[in-house]
Amino acid sequence: VAESIPAEVRMISGCHDVQTSADANITAFELPDPAGRRGGACTAALLQVLYDETNGAQDNSADMSWVEVLRAMRENLAAKGYSQVPQLSSSRIIDVNEKMDIVKDPEGTKRAVLIGINYVGQQGELSGCHNDVKNINSYLQEVLGFERENMKVLMDDGMHEEPTFENIVRAFKWVVKESAPGDTVWIHYSGHGGRLEDQDGDEDDGYDETLIPIDFQSEGQIRDDDLLKYLVQPMCEGVTMTCLMDCCHRCVRESSV
């Protein structure tokens, strides 16, 4: 695996393939100064855990392990009436009892690609994906010290770069090109996910999981194979990348806790 995926990549997704991620009323999660009432339940549950652990301090001092974070997320979701089961996958064998470190090397540059798609004016329009991006953006900058110039934000709100197939892939290529050993990368996607029939025989269930860009009807969906090709496999050794996929259907194979 280390030869095909040199970087350390961890992905958190909001649910099993058979579940759907919720476009939820997130006021019950009691986030500090949330961007709005609606959002992804997975994103809100993770942020509640992280904020509670750091008390909003600007550092990477959270001492919770991976398993503790995932279980706390699941408890938060269940307490609000959601049946989602957060999932974790990693490019390396991971001891889930070890501390969850988003930033391993504080001297490295921190970069992020944040994607929120509400599908404004389309069938299946969502209402909370922009808020997810804004809330994650606030946490990354205010708590973990990410800098605005090292972050790309794609949203269909008329003010940011449009989250088209081409622009999303271009953002992935940008973060791969700019990242160096010791750097930290955060990838966030909030929007619809889907499944398409597998094209190359690498899926046990016969389907590729997908992200659905705003122009999917003309340009198609972003397959898990595309994520491997443009983001995961070319990321260089020594980079720590954490991805949060708040959508129905995961885009990676995972193990649950």
BAFI-3210 file (N, C-alpha, C; in Angstrom, 3 decimals, decimal comma, padded with zeros to 6 digits):
// residues 257
n [1|2|3|4|5|6|7|8|9|10|11|12|13|14|15|16|17|18|19|20|21|22|23|24|25|26|27|28|29|30|31|32|33|34|35|36|37|38|39|40|41|42|43|44|45|46|47|48|49|50|51|52|53|54|55|56|57|58|59|60|61|62|63|64|65|66|67|68|69|70|71|72|73|74|75|76|77|78|79|80|81|82|83|84|85|86|87|88|89|90|91|92|93|94|95|96|97|98|99|100|101|102|103|104|105|106|107|108|109|110|111|112|113|114|115|116|117|118|119|120|121|122|123|124|125|126|127|128|129|130|131|132|133|134|135|136|137|138|139|140|141|142|143|144|145|146|147|148|149|150|151|152|153|154|155|156|157|158|159|160|161|162|163|164|165|166|167|168|169|170|171|172|173|174|175|176|177|178|179|180|181|182|183|184|185|186|187|188|189|190|191|192|193|194|195|196|197|198|199|200|201|202|203|204|205|206|207|208|209|210|211|212|213|214|215|216|217|218|219|220|221|222|223|224|225|226|227|228|229|230|231|232|233|234|235|236|237|238|239|240|241|242|243|244|245|246|247|248|249|250|251|252|253|254|255|256|257]
n.u [000,824|001,964|003,614|001,863|000,239|001,706|001,407|000,116|-003,107|-006,230|-009,679|-012,845|-016,163|-019,707|-021,508|-022,585|-022,597|-025,271|-026,712|-027,916|-026,551|-027,469|-029,303|-029,478|-031,109|-028,938|-028,767|-029,076|-026,643|-025,039|-022,877|-020,185|-021,178|-022,571|-022,864|-025,406|-028,782|-029,114|-027,350|-024,846|-025,271|-023,140|-020,843|-021,491|-021,602|-018,940|-017,586|-018,703|-017,600|-014,840|-014,661|-015,616|-013,578|-011,225|-012,036|-012,217|-009,656|-006,731|-005,004|-003,537|-004,440|-006,220|-006,894|-008,217|-008,651|-008,788|-010,838|-012,321|-013,196|-014,803|-016,733|-017,855|-018,908|-020,843|-022,494|-023,356|-024,825|-026,800|-028,105|-029,413|-031,227|-030,348|-029,363|-026,952|-023,713|-020,595|-017,665|-014,303|-011,423|-008,109|-004,918|-002,884|-002,151|-003,834|-003,716|-006,448|-006,672|-004,824|-003,955|-005,950|-004,547|-004,767|-003,035|000,177|002,791|003,565|005,137|004,909|003,213|-000,257|-002,939|-006,078|-008,947|-012,179|-015,414|-018,683|-021,916|-025,022|-026,709|-028,260|-031,357|-031,701|-033,135|-033,468|-032,276|-030,219|-029,798|-027,893|-025,160|-023,394|-023,214|-021,892|-019,304|-018,577|-018,594|-016,640|-014,490|-014,174|-013,390|-010,950|-009,366|-009,543|-009,009|-007,091|-005,248|-005,043|-004,376|-005,976|-005,023|-004,028|-006,110|-008,687|-011,938|-014,900|-018,084|-021,561|-022,660|-022,579|-020,560|-018,162|-015,692|-017,137|-018,369|-017,710|-017,145|-014,637|-013,427|-013,291|-011,572|-009,347|-008,776|-008,022|-005,701|-004,176|-003,720|-002,245|000,031|001,139|001,753|004,103|006,553|005,798|003,709|000,231|-002,956|-006,361|-009,350|-012,616|-015,866|-019,173|-022,227|-024,229|-023,825|-023,180|-023,685|-022,169|-022,100|-019,351|-016,366|-013,945|-013,638|-012,709|-014,211|-015,817|-018,582|-019,443|-019,898|-018,876|-018,304|-019,388|-018,783|-020,893|-020,727|-021,683|-022,292|-023,006|-024,827|-024,014|-021,234|-020,713|-020,122|-017,872|-015,811|-014,755|-012,410|-011,394|-010,781|-008,679|-006,853|-006,379|-005,989|-005,406|-003,409|-001,295|-000,429|002,301|004,861|005,066|003,178|000,316|-002,944|-006,291|-009,603|-012,972|-015,957|-019,052|-021,635|-024,103|-023,244|-019,993|-016,719|-014,612|-013,077|-013,734|-013,321|-015,482|-016,086]
n.v [-001,204|001,254|001,822|002,389|004,326|006,824|008,861|009,492|008,756|009,456|008,789|009,944|009,019|009,569|007,456|003,989|002,292|001,605|003,464|006,893|010,170|012,831|015,829|018,089|019,647|021,442|022,811|021,568|020,441|022,289|023,971|026,365|029,535|028,772|028,550|028,440|027,097|024,654|021,678|019,097|016,135|014,485|016,128|018,110|016,542|015,636|018,105|019,012|017,160|017,721|020,450|020,326|018,856|020,417|022,762|025,006|026,028|027,379|025,220|021,942|020,140|018,170|015,173|012,854|009,530|007,864|005,955|006,859|009,347|008,587|007,028|008,926|010,652|008,947|008,588|011,243|011,579|009,575|010,514|012,665|011,506|010,269|007,591|007,113|005,636|006,520|006,110|004,911|004,975|004,105|004,667|003,333|000,749|001,362|002,243|002,395|003,225|005,117|008,617|010,941|012,729|015,520|017,416|016,611|017,563|020,552|022,481|022,270|023,251|023,987|022,924|023,121|021,771|022,608|021,630|022,369|021,608|022,648|022,284|024,261|025,222|022,844|019,545|017,690|019,509|020,669|022,063|022,591|022,288|024,360|025,629|023,644|023,754|026,374|026,137|024,146|025,483|027,618|026,204|025,026|027,299|028,867|027,155|025,187|026,666|026,987|028,844|031,346|031,790|029,374|027,729|026,301|027,002|025,682|026,336|026,383|029,059|031,449|033,137|031,877|029,726|027,614|024,358|022,391|019,411|019,635|021,777|020,758|018,559|020,015|021,449|019,347|018,529|020,836|020,898|018,598|019,188|021,373|020,423|019,167|017,002|016,662|018,417|019,273|018,205|018,898|017,617|018,340|017,288|018,045|017,120|015,570|012,037|009,066|006,025|004,182|001,783|-000,395|000,064|-001,213|-003,576|-003,599|-003,481|-005,100|-005,206|-004,518|-001,868|001,554|004,059|007,470|011,035|013,828|016,287|019,726|019,920|017,399|016,245|016,814|016,432|014,192|011,966|012,022|009,459|006,961|005,917|008,120|009,832|008,389|008,536|011,312|012,523|010,864|008,818|010,335|012,086|013,183|011,344|011,614|013,546|014,307|013,534|014,240|013,364|014,337|013,034|013,928|012,616|010,594|007,221|006,076|007,060|005,433|002,371|000,984|000,539|000,089|001,524]
n.w [000,000|000,773|-001,367|-003,481|-002,370|-001,130|000,851|004,203|004,614|005,865|006,091|006,979|006,947|006,668|006,914|006,411|003,172|002,704|004,028|004,336|004,383|006,521|005,835|008,038|010,905|012,645|015,005|017,447|017,982|019,165|018,263|018,293|017,325|014,779|011,157|010,148|010,435|009,176|008,088|007,500|009,323|010,057|009,800|011,718|014,041|014,291|014,563|016,965|018,777|018,481|019,179|021,825|022,983|022,697|023,785|022,260|022,070|020,467|019,205|018,758|020,654|021,353|022,986|022,443|021,248|018,023|018,089|020,248|019,310|017,103|018,384|020,069|018,168|017,081|019,314|019,672|017,314|017,603|019,864|018,846|017,230|014,868|012,769|011,618|011,128|011,789|009,786|009,401|007,404|006,286|004,761|005,876|008,268|011,177|014,561|016,352|018,902|019,354|019,672|017,937|015,594|013,704|012,745|012,383|012,181|013,338|012,171|009,492|006,413|006,338|004,448|002,670|000,996|000,479|-000,095|-000,843|-001,787|-002,650|-004,761|-006,036|-007,274|-008,617|-009,016|-006,031|-004,341|-001,703|001,642|003,581|002,982|002,292|004,743|006,213|005,077|005,801|008,599|009,067|007,941|009,736|012,064|011,216|010,714|013,095|015,240|014,471|013,091|010,285|007,292|005,344|002,713|001,974|001,428|-000,497|-001,518|-002,657|-003,728|-004,618|-004,540|-005,816|-005,048|-004,653|-006,186|-008,603|-007,851|-009,980|-011,977|-013,303|-011,861|-009,242|-009,570|-010,420|-008,091|-006,390|-007,734|-007,387|-004,555|-004,252|-005,820|-004,426|-001,887|000,535|002,165|005,630|005,635|006,242|005,181|004,656|003,514|002,596|001,867|001,215|000,195|-002,369|-002,724|-004,654|-006,568|-009,174|-011,819|-011,667|-013,558|-013,985|-012,610|-009,958|-007,690|-005,042|-004,742|-007,211|-007,833|-008,212|-005,800|-005,630|-005,887|-006,409|-008,608|-009,331|-012,031|-012,902|-014,655|-017,215|-017,202|-015,715|-012,867|-010,045|-009,602|-007,145|-008,114|-009,485|-007,348|-006,202|-008,335|-008,791|-006,307|-003,938|-004,554|-005,871|-003,849|-001,937|-000,121|003,411|003,848|005,774|005,418|005,974|005,381|005,196|004,386|003,872|002,909|001,207|000,687|000,867|-000,347|-000,205|000,857|004,040|007,650|010,377|013,644]
ca.u [000,000|002,823|004,155|000,818|-000,289|002,842|001,008|-000,767|-004,432|-007,331|-010,968|-014,028|-017,396|-020,848|-022,435|-022,399|-023,153|-026,724|-027,337|-027,783|-026,146|-028,648|-029,329|-030,122|-031,127|-027,752|-028,732|-028,983|-025,257|-024,463|-021,592|-019,972|-021,452|-022,741|-023,170|-026,836|-029,520|-029,036|-026,015|-024,687|-025,202|-021,800|-019,952|-021,841|-021,236|-017,484|-017,187|-019,065|-016,596|-013,563|-014,762|-015,736|-012,295|-010,225|-012,628|-012,001|-008,284|-006,062|-003,887|-003,920|-004,235|-007,232|-006,237|-009,075|-008,192|-009,696|-012,034|-013,118|-013,843|-015,866|-017,813|-018,527|-019,730|-022,007|-023,366|-023,974|-025,826|-027,908|-028,840|-030,250|-032,171|-029,795|-028,858|-025,692|-022,567|-019,370|-016,704|-012,916|-010,513|-006,761|-003,959|-001,945|-002,732|-003,938|-004,130|-007,548|-006,559|-003,870|-004,505|-006,312|-003,782|-005,018|-001,765|001,274|003,978|003,092|006,004|004,543|002,122|-001,579|-003,748|-007,403|-009,921|-013,492|-016,413|-020,056|-022,800|-026,453|-027,445|-029,260|-032,210|-031,784|-033,868|-032,626|-031,542|-029,930|-029,819|-026,900|-023,783|-022,586|-022,968|-020,853|-018,016|-018,282|-018,299|-015,329|-013,516|-013,935|-012,614|-009,586|-008,604|-009,528|-008,491|-005,892|-004,290|-004,966|-004,404|-006,926|-004,364|-003,710|-007,367|-009,566|-013,331|-015,770|-019,500|-022,466|-023,357|-022,387|-019,457|-016,945|-015,500|-018,199|-017,910|-017,895|-016,238|-013,298|-012,861|-012,967|-010,342|-008,263|-008,438|-007,262|-004,368|-003,478|-003,244|-001,192|001,234|001,708|002,075|005,452|006,674|005,578|002,516|-001,084|-004,017|-007,729|-010,308|-013,998|-016,915|-020,544|-023,102|-024,766|-022,967|-023,946|-023,012|-022,239|-021,570|-017,890|-015,871|-012,677|-013,613|-011,980|-015,152|-016,435|-020,033|-019,749|-020,230|-018,017|-018,951|-019,122|-019,181|-021,731|-020,484|-022,873|-022,564|-022,948|-025,687|-023,268|-019,836|-020,609|-019,825|-016,471|-015,747|-013,688|-011,194|-010,881|-010,156|-007,380|-005,977|-006,031|-005,759|-004,826|-002,166|-000,169|000,006|003,659|005,197|005,323|002,003|-000,794|-004,184|-007,535|-010,742|-014,307|-016,924|-020,390|-022,551|-024,524|-022,260|-018,617|-015,899|-013,438|-013,372|-013,469|-013,702|-016,227|-015,758]
ca.v [000,000|002,429|002,129|002,967|005,496|007,224|009,719|008,919|009,261|008,969|009,300|009,750|009,180|009,713|006,336|002,835|002,438|001,442|004,579|008,209|011,215|013,668|017,283|018,118|020,840|021,202|023,655|020,708|020,044|023,342|024,438|027,794|030,443|028,043|029,387|028,403|026,049|023,387|021,183|017,659|015,625|013,957|017,273|018,732|015,637|015,680|019,405|019,072|016,390|018,420|021,673|019,959|018,345|021,485|023,949|026,141|026,534|027,381|024,286|020,607|019,471|017,162|013,927|011,717|008,582|007,703|005,209|007,718|010,358|007,955|006,633|010,148|011,080|008,060|008,916|012,526|011,365|008,798|011,350|013,584|010,734|009,827|006,221|007,011|005,032|007,069|005,119|005,353|004,186|004,658|004,071|002,581|000,109|002,420|001,865|003,305|003,687|006,220|009,962|011,446|013,923|016,073|018,072|015,862|018,413|021,947|023,343|022,140|024,087|023,371|023,275|022,506|021,921|022,507|021,579|022,299|021,722|022,615|022,004|025,325|025,225|021,524|018,530|017,172|020,618|020,578|023,388|022,774|021,964|025,574|025,838|022,690|024,296|027,541|025,704|023,488|026,543|028,326|025,338|024,870|028,539|029,410|026,182|024,498|027,615|027,044|030,207|031,477|031,714|027,975|026,993|026,503|026,775|025,555|026,281|026,913|030,162|032,669|033,939|031,076|028,916|026,631|022,980|021,559|018,266|020,128|022,599|019,900|017,834|020,989|021,737|018,199|018,589|021,954|020,567|017,598|019,848|022,299|019,786|018,630|016,223|017,425|019,251|018,746|018,481|018,553|017,617|018,222|017,269|017,976|017,154|014,257|010,961|008,082|004,799|003,853|000,451|-000,438|-000,023|-001,928|-004,825|-003,516|-003,340|-006,366|-005,153|-004,186|-000,452|002,634|005,140|008,713|012,387|014,354|017,719|020,495|019,723|015,958|015,817|016,948|016,016|012,921|011,940|011,787|008,114|006,714|005,751|009,470|010,309|007,730|008,995|012,736|013,038|009,961|008,184|011,243|012,864|012,717|010,746|012,575|014,389|013,726|014,038|013,785|013,695|014,153|012,909|013,974|012,348|009,200|006,349|006,484|006,966|004,639|001,187|001,385|-000,316|000,886|001,359]
ca.w [000,000|000,874|-002,689|-004,328|-001,670|-000,286|001,965|005,213|004,280|006,703|005,630|007,816|006,194|007,564|007,006|005,546|001,834|002,669|004,721|003,720|005,306|006,723|005,744|009,348|011,747|013,462|016,207|018,627|018,216|019,997|017,759|018,545|016,221|013,524|009,996|009,893|011,135|008,458|007,807|007,529|010,692|010,308|010,021|012,992|015,130|014,445|015,102|018,382|019,521|018,454|019,981|023,233|023,469|022,752|024,398|021,365|022,140|019,176|019,187|018,325|021,929|021,643|023,373|022,167|020,248|016,891|018,477|021,121|018,472|016,326|019,281|020,521|017,034|016,985|020,435|019,363|016,275|018,154|020,814|018,061|016,450|013,597|012,835|010,891|011,806|011,197|009,318|009,273|006,579|006,316|003,831|006,703|009,440|012,175|015,906|016,639|020,291|019,392|019,586|016,613|015,249|012,383|012,414|013,007|012,198|013,394|011,368|008,088|005,916|006,397|003,276|002,689|-000,089|001,102|-001,160|-000,368|-002,947|-002,336|-006,006|-006,064|-008,449|-009,233|-008,277|-004,963|-003,718|-000,279|002,269|004,632|002,606|002,401|006,171|006,609|004,667|006,631|009,961|009,030|007,672|010,999|012,961|010,713|010,881|014,457|016,203|013,994|012,543|008,828|006,771|004,241|001,408|001,686|001,414|-001,655|-001,176|-003,825|-003,359|-005,634|-003,887|-006,591|-004,510|-004,660|-007,380|-008,752|-007,640|-011,162|-012,081|-013,657|-010,790|-008,103|-009,917|-010,430|-006,696|-005,897|-008,339|-006,745|-003,210|-004,435|-006,333|-003,453|-000,609|000,693|003,412|006,851|005,510|006,620|004,210|005,046|002,408|003,066|000,847|001,701|-000,968|-002,706|-003,177|-005,404|-007,001|-010,589|-012,103|-011,736|-014,932|-014,123|-011,869|-008,691|-006,587|-004,682|-004,928|-008,596|-007,988|-007,745|-005,065|-006,347|-005,493|-007,484|-008,800|-009,713|-013,452|-013,135|-015,760|-018,469|-017,071|-015,014|-011,442|-009,686|-009,045|-006,181|-008,905|-009,766|-006,123|-006,106|-009,414|-008,758|-004,957|-002,939|-004,977|-006,157|-002,691|-001,677|001,156|004,481|004,028|006,518|004,822|006,577|004,535|005,758|003,302|004,458|001,811|001,166|000,067|001,068|-001,563|000,128|001,654|005,417|008,776|011,331|015,060]
c.u [000,861|003,410|003,113|000,192|000,785|002,440|000,214|-002,138|-005,452|-008,624|-012,065|-015,243|-018,577|-021,693|-021,947|-022,960|-024,675|-027,448|-027,233|-027,376|-027,224|-028,363|-030,160|-030,245|-030,018|-027,694|-028,588|-027,562|-024,456|-023,046|-021,432|-020,206|-021,618|-023,185|-024,660|-027,479|-029,362|-027,583|-026,000|-024,529|-023,820|-020,822|-020,211|-021,417|-019,736|-017,032|-017,549|-018,036|-015,284|-013,588|-014,848|-014,384|-011,263|-010,718|-012,348|-010,600|-007,615|-004,809|-004,400|-003,894|-005,270|-006,552|-007,088|-008,463|-009,195|-010,984|-012,929|-013,861|-015,015|-017,035|-018,576|-019,397|-021,002|-023,002|-024,085|-025,106|-027,048|-028,768|-029,762|-031,192|-031,671|-029,164|-027,535|-024,596|-021,296|-018,350|-015,317|-012,179|-009,155|-005,881|-002,901|-002,732|-002,700|-004,385|-005,204|-007,537|-005,525|-004,591|-004,813|-005,596|-004,137|-003,746|-000,659|002,531|003,540|003,949|005,652|003,402|000,815|-002,401|-005,086|-008,130|-011,288|-014,560|-017,800|-021,025|-024,254|-027,321|-028,599|-030,025|-032,349|-032,673|-032,939|-031,810|-031,413|-029,874|-028,667|-025,446|-022,862|-022,244|-021,897|-019,475|-017,625|-017,903|-016,947|-014,231|-013,170|-013,085|-011,155|-008,754|-008,457|-008,904|-007,174|-004,905|-004,082|-005,065|-005,216|-006,252|-003,988|-004,958|-008,143|-010,981|-014,145|-017,207|-020,338|-023,340|-023,205|-021,243|-018,120|-016,814|-016,552|-017,643|-018,267|-016,914|-014,810|-012,665|-012,492|-011,681|-009,155|-007,825|-007,639|-005,836|-003,542|-002,905|-002,166|000,114|001,919|002,229|003,449|005,514|006,567|004,336|001,260|-002,099|-005,348|-008,604|-011,701|-014,934|-018,262|-021,464|-023,662|-023,640|-023,814|-023,143|-023,215|-021,643|-020,067|-017,430|-014,658|-012,553|-012,910|-012,905|-015,854|-017,941|-020,448|-020,071|-019,096|-018,853|-018,524|-019,445|-019,913|-021,516|-021,725|-023,254|-022,565|-023,765|-024,966|-021,865|-019,647|-020,253|-018,344|-016,391|-014,649|-012,360|-010,563|-010,199|-008,783|-006,396|-005,481|-005,633|-004,951|-003,477|-001,028|000,296|001,335|003,832|005,497|004,191|000,954|-002,086|-005,392|-008,690|-012,040|-015,305|-018,326|-021,413|-023,028|-023,555|-020,854|-017,869|-014,633|-013,918|-012,950|-013,716|-014,408|-015,780|-017,021]
c.v [001,258|002,811|002,814|004,210|005,968|008,026|008,925|009,551|008,611|009,588|008,936|009,973|009,061|008,490|005,166|003,131|002,418|002,566|005,849|009,210|012,282|015,149|017,738|019,526|020,658|022,069|022,820|020,302|021,111|023,727|025,915|028,608|029,714|028,951|029,424|027,235|024,679|022,990|019,673|017,173|015,108|015,083|017,901|017,860|015,648|016,999|019,531|018,338|017,166|019,696|021,349|019,547|019,456|022,714|025,204|026,692|026,430|026,508|022,943|019,677|018,410|015,820|012,701|010,823|008,537|007,018|006,044|008,785|009,749|007,538|007,842|010,723|010,253|008,346|010,236|012,358|010,631|009,640|012,328|012,836|010,247|008,452|006,038|006,399|005,576|005,974|005,734|004,410|004,868|003,941|003,253|001,828|001,136|001,836|002,846|003,797|004,796|007,547|010,331|012,771|014,364|016,724|017,316|016,709|019,874|022,910|023,277|023,073|023,296|023,866|022,554|022,748|021,628|022,641|021,429|022,558|021,582|022,303|022,983|025,299|023,895|020,601|017,916|018,248|020,395|021,983|023,626|022,606|023,179|025,853|024,886|023,252|025,488|027,132|024,997|024,520|027,285|027,492|025,243|026,127|028,941|028,461|025,566|025,414|027,543|028,500|030,264|031,288|030,290|027,093|027,325|026,105|026,759|025,391|026,885|028,017|031,480|033,534|033,204|030,350|027,809|025,216|022,072|020,384|018,775|020,907|021,774|019,133|018,788|021,342|020,587|018,228|019,707|021,545|019,491|018,275|020,689|021,606|019,138|017,833|017,111|018,280|018,493|019,145|018,041|018,671|017,453|018,245|017,129|018,153|015,765|013,298|009,944|006,841|004,626|002,469|000,516|-000,664|-000,937|-003,163|-004,799|-003,390|-004,672|-006,380|-004,757|-002,735|000,448|003,603|006,467|009,949|012,991|015,863|018,421|020,260|018,244|015,519|015,901|016,359|014,701|013,092|011,636|010,452|008,004|006,479|007,100|010,057|009,682|008,320|010,422|013,244|012,085|009,415|009,167|012,084|012,304|012,143|011,832|013,550|013,615|014,346|013,400|014,271|013,424|014,174|012,820|013,852|010,912|008,432|006,898|006,394|006,165|003,369|001,449|000,272|000,570|000,589|001,536]
c.w [000,000|-000,476|-003,564|-003,710|-000,693|000,947|002,997|005,038|005,200|006,195|006,617|006,933|007,135|007,757|006,185|004,165|001,835|003,388|003,885|004,788|005,356|006,504|006,941|009,910|012,780|014,721|017,466|018,947|018,970|019,564|018,076|017,281|014,892|012,398|009,693|010,601|010,478|008,214|007,822|008,958|011,027|010,615|011,386|014,168|015,373|015,051|016,577|019,231|019,606|019,284|021,466|023,800|023,633|023,490|023,577|021,384|020,778|019,261|018,703|019,525|022,259|021,890|023,096|021,100|019,100|017,317|019,389|020,321|017,719|017,202|019,790|019,409|016,959|018,104|020,200|018,349|016,827|019,089|020,098|017,132|015,109|013,759|012,108|011,763|011,156|010,908|009,205|008,342|006,576|005,308|004,562|007,767|010,567|013,501|016,344|018,080|020,441|019,228|018,135|016,379|013,842|011,864|013,140|013,154|012,194|012,570|009,884|007,710|005,961|005,208|003,343|001,372|000,520|000,023|-000,544|-001,513|-002,492|-003,554|-006,175|-007,382|-009,146|-008,401|-007,233|-004,263|-002,211|000,317|003,240|004,252|002,631|003,868|006,698|006,300|005,542|008,051|010,051|008,822|008,959|011,944|012,503|010,952|012,348|015,473|015,740|013,282|011,043|008,385|005,479|002,881|001,016|001,660|000,149|-001,255|-002,459|-003,333|-004,477|-005,040|-004,637|-006,124|-004,533|-005,999|-007,427|-008,574|-008,817|-011,120|-012,305|-012,512|-009,562|-008,379|-009,917|-009,005|-006,079|-006,448|-007,704|-005,396|-003,278|-004,850|-005,269|-002,192|-000,629|001,990|004,652|006,824|005,954|005,558|004,805|003,812|002,989|001,875|001,529|000,497|-001,205|-003,064|-003,913|-005,707|-008,508|-010,792|-012,321|-013,173|-015,085|-013,238|-010,538|-007,480|-006,302|-004,948|-006,339|-008,853|-007,493|-006,930|-005,698|-005,518|-006,688|-007,616|-009,314|-011,173|-013,832|-014,336|-017,102|-018,389|-016,334|-013,545|-011,203|-008,957|-007,982|-006,899|-009,244|-008,530|-005,937|-007,109|-009,199|-007,373|-004,088|-003,380|-005,264|-004,973|-002,185|-000,273|002,184|004,715|004,832|006,012|005,499|005,713|005,291|004,619|003,909|003,336|001,920|000,283|000,296|-000,243|-001,304|000,807|003,082|006,413|009,787|012,736|015,852]
res [v|a|e|s|i|p|a|e|v|r|m|i|s|g|c|h|d|v|q|t|s|a|d|a|n|i|t|a|f|e|l|p|d|p|a|g|r|r|g|g|a|c|t|a|a|l|l|q|v|l|y|d|e|t|n|g|a|q|d|n|s|a|d|m|s|w|v|e|v|l|r|a|m|r|e|n|l|a|a|k|g|y|s|q|v|p|q|l|s|s|s|r|i|i|d|v|n|e|k|m|d|i|v|k|d|p|e|g|t|k|r|a|v|l|i|g|i|n|y|v|g|q|q|g|e|l|s|g|c|h|n|d|v|k|n|i|n|s|y|l|q|e|v|l|g|f|e|r|e|n|m|k|v|l|m|d|d|g|m|h|e|e|p|t|f|e|n|i|v|r|a|f|k|w|v|v|k|e|s|a|p|g|d|t|v|w|i|h|y|s|g|h|g|g|r|l|e|d|q|d|g|d|e|d|d|g|y|d|e|t|l|i|p|i|d|f|q|s|e|g|q|i|r|d|d|d|l|l|k|y|l|v|q|p|m|c|e|g|v|t|m|t|c|l|m|d|c|c|h|r|c|v|r|e|s|s|v]
***
